[in-house]
Amino acid sequence: MICVVDASVAVKWFVEGDWATREDHVDRAEDILRASRRGAVDFYEPPHFMAEVAAVLARVLPESAQQCAQDIAAMSITWAAP
C-alpha cells in the first residue's frame, strides 16, 4: 500500500510524555510506522516533508531533533518530484 503521511503524523513517531498525551491518534501514527517496518506500507512524500518534520521536532524535541531527522532520512521513502 502507498501512504503519504502528513508531517504531524511523522512527528508523533518520536514524541513522548506530556506532548504526546495531548495529541490525538498517536496510536494510529505508530501503527502506520509499524506497517512500514513490516513492508506493508510504502511512503511517498513531497520534497518539503523533511523540512516540515524537522521544524516541529526542533521546537518540541530540540535535544534529539537531529537524530530524529536522521532516522527519517534512513527510512525507505520515495520522494515525489516537485
C-alpha positions in Angstrom: 0.0 0.0 0.0 1.2 3.5 -0.8 0.9 6.0 2.0 1.6 9.8 2.1 1.8 10.9 5.7 1.5 14.4 6.9 4.4 15.8 8.9 2.1 15.8 12.0 1.9 12.0 11.7 5.7 11.6 11.4 6.3 13.8 14.5 4.0 11.5 16.5 6.6 8.7 15.9 9.1 10.5 18.1 7.4 12.5 20.8 6.5 11.1 24.2 5.4 12.2 27.5 3.1 15.3 28.1 3.1 16.5 24.5 2.1 13.0 23.2 -0.7 12.7 25.7 -2.3 15.9 24.3 -2.2 14.6 20.7 -4.9 12.6 19.1 -4.3 9.4 17.1 -0.7 8.7 18.3 -1.6 5.0 18.3 -2.7 5.2 14.6 0.5 7.0 13.7 2.5 4.3 15.4 0.5 1.6 13.5 1.5 3.2 10.2 5.1 3.2 11.2 5.0 -0.4 12.2 3.3 -1.3 8.9 6.1 0.4 7.1 8.7 -1.6 9.0 6.9 -4.8 8.1 6.9 -3.8 4.4 3.1 -3.4 4.2 3.3 0.4 3.6 5.5 2.3 1.2 5.9 6.0 1.9 5.8 8.6 -0.9 6.5 12.1 0.3 6.8 15.6 -1.2 10.2 17.3 -1.1 9.2 19.6 1.7 8.2 16.8 4.1 11.6 16.7 5.9 11.7 20.4 6.4 8.2 20.4 8.0 9.0 17.5 10.3 12.4 18.9 11.3 10.9 22.3 12.1 8.4 20.8 14.5 10.9 18.4 16.1 13.3 21.3 16.6 10.6 23.0 18.6 9.3 20.1 20.7 12.4 18.0 20.9 15.4 20.3 20.4 17.8 17.9 22.1 17.0 15.0 19.8 15.6 16.6 16.7 18.8 15.9 14.6 18.8 12.2 15.5 15.0 12.0 14.7 15.6 13.7 11.3 18.4 11.2 10.6 16.1 8.3 11.5 13.5 9.6 9.0 16.2 10.1 6.3 17.2 6.4 6.8 13.7 5.2 6.1 12.7 3.9 2.8 10.9 6.8 1.3 10.1 7.6 -2.3 10.5 11.3 -2.8 7.9 12.8 -5.2 9.1 15.2 -7.8 8.2 18.9 -7.1 
